[in-house]
């Protein structure tokens, strides 16, 4: 499901119990200096990740000071985040002139402990190549390094390297719990482009025996994936970023099921198997 950009007025774009991706939660909060936003999501663990700006975060007696600090866009520095336990009340306070803050969530019953993830704790993966038009960089905010401290939530930032090219290729899906071959993970993206008038196509093929659909993505587009194969491609001359939320039904580690028709590409794209192993 494609959700074009709109002024959500700090209300959830993908709310708890969403009909398409019930395992996900997503909000974008925009604040000015000195403003605060308080929230809690019953039944969902969340992650606060500033897209731009500098913030303080308070979760009960836990505090994370001076979180974020990126300037004009998501290319301007490294990500940081705060893990917020299921149902906990969190307060975000803007320290910079403005801040745009992503809040990612996944359905999870147990209550764990809050913690911060600083820039030097991000798990970085780079794979693909210019020749294969698949060159990509992934910055895991809640990834393998946070295993055991998080319930079902995976949060990452994905960048195309260079201008133009494919992401999420070879086509894969993760809509069925069929271990050890595949896990059910709902997925939600928010896209940005540099320059910001760039755009991309998101493909979604729900029936392997029939052609799928293509959706025109622009700066600020949100895309929700409940099932099907879902590669995307950015136009030549533009860089693409997407904030990625994955919520697992029965486990946190993601097991992708690559489309058999294109599976041989796994052996032609440098580093892709290392990338797959990092979604834990």
N, C-alpha and C positions, 0 to 999 in steps of 0.2 A: 504494500500500500504506500503510495506516494503522498506525503503531506507537504504542499508547497509552503515556502516561508510566509509567516504572518506574525503580527504582534500578539504574542500569547499572554502579555501582561503578567508575566511571572507565574502563570498557571500551567499545570502539566500539559505537555504536548502529547505524551503517551501516559495515560493515567493508570493507576492500579486496576487490574482486572480488564485491561483493554481487550476488545473482541478479537483483534488480529494477533497481538503478541502478549498474551496474558502473563507471561513470565518476565516481562520487561516493564520498566518505568523510565520516563525521560522528561526532564524539564530544562528550560533555559531561563536563567534569572539574570536580569540586567539591573544594575544598581549604580547610583552616583555616590560620590564621596560622602561618607558618614551614614549612608542608608544601610539598613539591615533587612534580612529576610529570614524568617523562621519557618521550618517545616518539619513534618514527620510523616512517614508512610507506613501504615500498619501492614504487617505481613511482608514487607520488602526491606532488604538491606540496600544501602545506597552508597554512592561515591560522589563526593563534591570535587569537581575538577575545573579550575578557572581556564576558560578559553583565552581571555585577556584580563589584565588588571591584577591588582594585589588585594588579598582579602585576609581577614581573620576568621577562623571557624571555631565554634564552641559546641561541644556535645557533652551535656552534663558537666562533670568536673574536668573533662578533657579539653585542652585548647591547642590549636595549631595557629601560630602567629606567622604573619607575612608569607602567606601561601600564594604561589603563582608569581606574577610579576611580568608576564609577557606584555609587549607593547601593542602595536597596531593590529597584529593578527596572529594566527596560530603558528606561523613560521618564525615568529620573533622570540625564540627561546624555547626552553624545555618545559614539559608539563609537570605538574605536581597534583596531588590529590589527598583527600581524607576519606577513610572508610567510616561509614556511619552504620551502627548496628540496626538490626530490624526493629522498626517502630520507634527508634530513638528520636528525640527532638534535637535538631541542629539549627544553629544560628550562624548566618553568613553576614559579615560586616565589611563593607567596601572601604579600603584605605586609599586607593588611587582615585584619580578624577572620575573614572568610570570602571566598571568591571562587567564582563559577560561570563557567566558561570554555568557550566553543564552539571546537571545532577542525573546520574545514571543509577538504575536500580534493577534488582532481580528478586523474584519471589523466594522467600526463605523463612522458615519458622523459627529457628533457634536464634538466640541473642548472643553475639560475640562481643569483643572489645574494640573500641575505636582506635585508630592509629593514622598517622600521616605518612605519605609517600613523597619523599623529596626528590629533586631532580637527579641526584646522584644514585638513587635507588631504582630508577626506571630501567626496565629490561629492554634493551634495544636489539632489534633484529633487522638485517638488511639482506634482501635476496633478489633474485631475478637478474636481468641484464638489459642493456639498451638494445642489443641485437634481437632479443626475444620479445621486446616491447612489454616487459613485465617488471621493470626495475621498481622496487618498492622498499620503503622503510617503515617499520612498525615500532612504536613506543608503547610498551605495556605499562600502564599505570597500576592496574590490579592484574598481575599475571602470575607466572610461575614462581617468582620470588615471594609472593604473598600466600602461597599454598599453606593450608592449615589455619590461616587467620581469617579466611573469607568463606562463605557458604557456597553460593552458586554463581556469583557474579564475576565476569571478566570484563575489563575496561581497557581499551587501547586507543591510540591515535595512529592512523594509517596515512602515509604520504606516498604519492607517486614521485619517483626520482626522475628529474628531467621533465620534459614537457610532452604530454600525450602518453598513451599506453594503457595497458589492461591491469586490472586489479581483480582479486578473487578468481583468478584463472590458474589452472583448469577449473571448469565449472564444478561446483560441489554443493552438497546439501547436508543438512543436519536437522531433519524434521521428525525423525523416528528413533525411539530408543530400541536399538538392535545391537547391543554390545556383543562382541568387541568391535563391530564394523561401523557403528554410527550411534551418535547421541542426539537426543532432542534438545536443541538450544534455540530459543527465539532470539532474533537479532534485530537491532535498531541502529540506524546510521544517521549522522547529521553531517552534511557535506559543506565544504568551503573550497573556493577556487582562487588562484592567483594568476593573473589579475581577477578581480571578483566578478567580472562579467563573463568569465569562462563557464563552461557547462559540460555535461557528460550524459551518457546513457546507462541506465541500470536495466539489465536484462533479468527476466524472471521466467523460468520454464518450470511450471508445476507438473506438467504431464510430459514424460520423457518421449512419448510417441507423437507429440504434436508440437508445432511452433509455439514459442512463448510470447511474452509481451516485452515491450521496451518503454521505459519511462524517461522523460526529459528532466534531468536534474539541474538545478541552478544553485547559486550561492545561498545557503541556508535551508536547502531541501532536507526533509527528514524522510527516511524510507524504512518501513517495517517489513520484516520477512518472517512469515510463519512456516512456509514450506517451499520447496523447489530449489533448482539450481540458479545461482544468482551472481554471475560475474558482472563487472561494470567497466566502462572504458571512457577516458577523458579525451577531449578534442586535442589535436596537435596544437602546440603553442601555449598550453595552459597547464599549471600544476594543480593537482587535486589532493584534498585532505578529507578524511572522514573520521569523526568520532564514533567509536564502535562499542556497543553494549551487547553482551551475550549473557543470557540467563539460562542455566541448565535445569531440566526437569528433575533428573535423578542424581546428577553429579556435576561437579564443576569442570573437570577436564573435557575439552571439546574433541570429539572424534568426527572428522569430516568424511563424508562418503563422496568420492570423486566420480564424476560421470564417466562410465566405462568407455564411451565413444572417444573421449579426449584424455584418458588416463595416462597414455604414453607420454604426454607432455610433462608429467612429473619428473621424467628422466632427462628432459631437455632444458629445464629452467634451473639455473644455478641456485643452490641453497634453499630450495622450496621445502625439502623434507625437514630441514632444521627449523624452518618457520612453523610447519605443522606441529612439530614437537613442542613448541613454546606456548601453545594455547592450552595451558594446564591450570 
